[in-house]
Amino acid sequence: MLEALIRHAMVAGARLLTGVRGLWPPSGMPTTPCLIFANHVSHGDFVLIWAVLEPKLRKRTRPVAGADYWGKSAVRRYVGQRVVRSVLIERDAAKRTEDPIAQMGAVLGAGDSLILFPEGTRNLTDDALLPFKSGLFHLACAYPDVPIVPAWIDNLHRVLPKGELVPIPLLCTVNFGEPIAVRAAESKDEFLARARQALLSLCKANAEARG
């Protein structure tokens, strides 16, 4: 019960601070388990995605996160494991005791959705996106019936700029695109390039909408 209350407070706080709204494609919001992949600029990215999902889908949508960050203290471990229910991935291959694809696949196989940041870490550069890791491709191949939904998170990097402790109230959007899938005979590099372009197209659409 406590964890559920904290999750509710996180979502309510994100809505209050950012006025976040979700922009969906003509196909609408997924009604079945899906894999949402998004750009990554803040540790709060997944909360904005949660905030625009319907409660039933939000309840069964789990973010993928770095075990090194969420395991640094007892408080972070509690939030990461019990409150957020993150799928914690060890980013240092030498320290891994589990296969990351198997970890994420077990969640999809159980009927839950995932929020994945294929850049692998927060983008603190001036580039729109960092290079994508291969996990998105392997999951898309292993679970071809799961919708792979691109989502561009806009303005959150300005709500909490690097080095600042106090958030700045500012409107944010999460712009979702049509689901993609691995095409026949499509290579890993080709798929990741297409997935990356799907996010960049959403970024461009947001910029044009702002004028």
C-alpha positions as CSV (number, residue, x, y, z in Angstrom):
1,M,0.0,0.0,0.0
2,L,2.8,2.4,0.9
3,E,4.6,1.8,-2.4
4,A,1.4,2.4,-4.3
5,L,0.9,5.7,-2.5
6,I,4.4,6.8,-3.4
7,R,3.9,5.9,-7.0
8,H,0.7,7.9,-7.1
9,A,2.5,10.9,-5.5
10,M,5.3,10.7,-8.1
11,V,2.9,10.8,-11.0
12,A,0.8,13.5,-9.4
13,G,3.9,15.6,-8.7
14,A,5.1,15.2,-12.3
15,R,1.8,16.3,-13.7
16,L,1.7,19.3,-11.3
17,L,5.2,20.4,-12.1
18,T,5.2,19.9,-15.9
19,G,1.6,19.8,-17.0
20,V,2.7,16.8,-19.0
21,R,0.5,15.6,-21.9
22,G,0.7,12.6,-24.1
23,L,0.4,13.0,-27.9
24,W,-0.7,9.7,-29.5
25,P,-0.6,8.6,-33.1
26,P,-3.8,7.7,-35.0
27,S,-3.6,4.1,-33.7
28,G,-3.9,5.4,-30.2
29,M,-2.5,4.2,-26.9
30,P,-1.6,0.4,-26.8
31,T,-4.1,-1.7,-25.1
32,T,-1.8,-4.7,-24.8
33,P,1.7,-5.2,-23.3
34,C,4.2,-3.1,-25.2
35,L,7.8,-2.0,-25.2
36,I,8.1,1.8,-25.1
37,F,11.5,3.2,-26.0
38,A,12.4,6.8,-25.4
39,N,15.1,9.4,-25.3
40,H,16.9,9.7,-21.9
41,V,17.8,13.1,-20.3
42,S,16.8,12.6,-16.7
43,H,16.3,10.0,-14.0
44,G,12.6,11.2,-14.0
45,D,12.0,10.3,-17.7
46,F,10.0,7.2,-16.9
47,V,7.7,9.1,-14.5
48,L,6.5,11.4,-17.4
49,I,5.7,8.4,-19.5
50,W,3.8,6.8,-16.6
51,A,1.9,10.1,-16.1
52,V,0.3,9.9,-19.6
53,L,-0.6,6.3,-19.6
54,E,-4.0,5.0,-18.6
55,P,-3.9,3.7,-15.0
56,K,-4.5,0.1,-16.0
57,L,-1.5,0.2,-18.4
58,R,0.7,2.2,-16.0
59,K,0.2,-0.3,-13.3
60,R,1.9,-3.0,-15.4
61,T,4.6,-0.8,-17.0
62,R,8.1,-1.2,-15.6
63,P,11.1,1.0,-16.4
64,V,14.5,-0.5,-17.3
65,A,17.2,1.2,-15.2
66,G,20.9,0.9,-14.3
67,A,21.5,-1.3,-11.2
68,D,24.6,0.8,-10.4
69,Y,22.5,3.9,-9.9
70,W,19.5,2.4,-8.0
71,G,21.7,0.2,-5.9
72,K,23.9,3.0,-4.4
73,S,21.9,3.4,-1.1
74,A,19.2,1.7,0.9
75,V,16.7,4.5,-0.1
76,R,17.5,4.1,-3.8
77,R,17.2,0.3,-3.6
78,Y,13.8,0.6,-1.9
79,V,12.5,3.1,-4.5
80,G,14.0,1.2,-7.5
81,Q,12.9,-2.3,-6.4
82,R,9.7,-1.8,-4.4
83,V,8.2,1.5,-5.5
84,V,9.2,1.8,-9.2
85,R,9.6,-1.9,-9.7
86,S,12.5,-1.2,-12.1
87,V,14.1,-4.0,-14.1
88,L,17.6,-3.4,-12.8
89,I,20.3,-4.1,-15.4
90,E,24.0,-4.3,-14.5
91,R,25.7,-2.1,-17.0
92,D,29.2,-3.4,-16.3
93,A,29.3,-6.6,-18.3
94,A,32.1,-8.0,-16.1
95,K,29.9,-7.8,-13.0
96,R,26.7,-9.4,-14.5
97,T,25.2,-12.5,-13.1
98,E,22.1,-12.3,-15.3
99,D,21.6,-11.8,-19.0
100,P,19.9,-8.4,-19.5
101,I,17.8,-9.7,-22.5
102,A,16.6,-12.6,-20.4
103,Q,15.7,-10.2,-17.5
104,M,13.7,-7.9,-19.8
105,G,12.2,-10.8,-21.7
106,A,10.9,-12.4,-18.5
107,V,8.9,-9.2,-17.9
108,L,7.4,-9.1,-21.3
109,G,6.7,-12.8,-21.1
110,A,4.8,-12.2,-17.9
111,G,2.5,-9.8,-19.7
112,D,4.0,-6.5,-18.4
113,S,5.2,-3.6,-20.5
114,L,8.6,-2.0,-20.4
115,I,10.0,1.5,-20.7
116,L,13.5,1.2,-22.3
117,F,16.1,3.9,-22.9
118,P,18.2,2.5,-25.7
119,E,20.9,5.1,-25.3
120,G,21.8,3.2,-22.2
121,T,22.6,6.3,-20.1
122,R,21.4,9.9,-19.8
123,N,22.2,12.1,-22.7
124,L,24.1,15.1,-21.2
125,T,25.5,16.2,-24.6
126,D,24.3,18.7,-27.2
127,D,23.4,15.9,-29.5
128,A,19.7,14.9,-29.8
129,L,20.5,11.2,-29.2
130,L,23.4,9.1,-28.2
131,P,24.1,5.9,-30.2
132,F,21.7,3.1,-29.4
133,K,22.6,-0.1,-27.5
134,S,21.6,-3.4,-29.1
135,G,19.1,-4.5,-26.5
136,L,16.1,-3.0,-28.3
137,F,16.9,-5.0,-31.4
138,H,17.3,-8.3,-29.5
139,L,14.0,-7.8,-27.7
140,A,12.2,-6.9,-30.9
141,C,13.4,-10.1,-32.5
142,A,12.6,-12.3,-29.5
143,Y,9.1,-10.8,-29.0
144,P,7.8,-9.9,-32.5
145,D,4.2,-9.7,-31.3
146,V,4.9,-7.0,-28.7
147,P,4.4,-3.5,-30.1
148,I,7.6,-1.4,-30.1
149,V,6.5,2.1,-29.5
150,P,8.8,5.2,-29.9
151,A,8.3,8.1,-27.5
152,W,10.0,11.5,-27.5
153,I,10.1,13.3,-24.1
154,D,10.3,17.0,-24.7
155,N,11.4,19.8,-22.3
156,L,12.3,17.7,-19.2
157,H,16.0,18.6,-19.5
158,R,14.9,22.2,-19.0
159,V,12.7,21.4,-16.0
160,L,15.7,20.1,-14.1
161,P,18.9,21.3,-15.8
162,K,22.2,19.5,-15.0
163,G,23.6,20.6,-11.7
164,E,20.3,22.2,-10.4
165,L,18.5,20.9,-7.4
166,V,15.2,22.9,-7.7
167,P,12.9,22.0,-10.6
168,I,11.7,24.8,-12.9
169,P,7.9,24.4,-13.7
170,L,7.6,24.1,-17.5
171,L,5.2,22.3,-19.8
172,C,6.4,18.9,-21.1
173,T,5.0,16.6,-23.7
174,V,5.5,12.9,-24.5
175,N,5.0,12.4,-28.2
176,F,4.4,8.8,-29.2
177,G,4.8,7.3,-32.7
178,E,3.3,4.4,-34.5
179,P,4.8,1.0,-33.4
180,I,7.7,-0.4,-35.3
181,A,8.9,-4.0,-35.8
182,V,11.9,-5.8,-37.2
183,R,11.5,-6.3,-40.9
184,A,12.4,-9.5,-42.8
185,A,16.1,-9.8,-43.3
186,E,16.7,-6.4,-41.5
187,S,20.1,-6.3,-39.8
188,K,20.7,-5.0,-36.2
189,D,22.3,-1.8,-37.5
190,E,19.5,-1.1,-40.0
191,F,16.8,-1.6,-37.3
192,L,18.5,0.5,-34.7
193,A,19.0,3.3,-37.3
194,R,15.3,3.2,-38.1
195,A,14.3,3.2,-34.5
196,R,16.6,6.1,-33.9
197,Q,15.1,8.0,-36.8
198,A,11.6,7.3,-35.4
199,L,12.6,9.2,-32.3
200,L,14.3,12.0,-34.2
201,S,11.1,12.4,-36.3
202,L,9.1,12.9,-33.2
203,C,11.6,15.4,-31.9
204,K,11.3,17.4,-35.1
205,A,7.5,17.2,-35.0
206,N,7.6,18.7,-31.4
207,A,9.9,21.5,-32.5
208,E,7.6,22.3,-35.5
209,A,4.6,22.3,-33.2
210,R,6.3,24.9,-30.9
211,G,6.8,27.1,-33.9
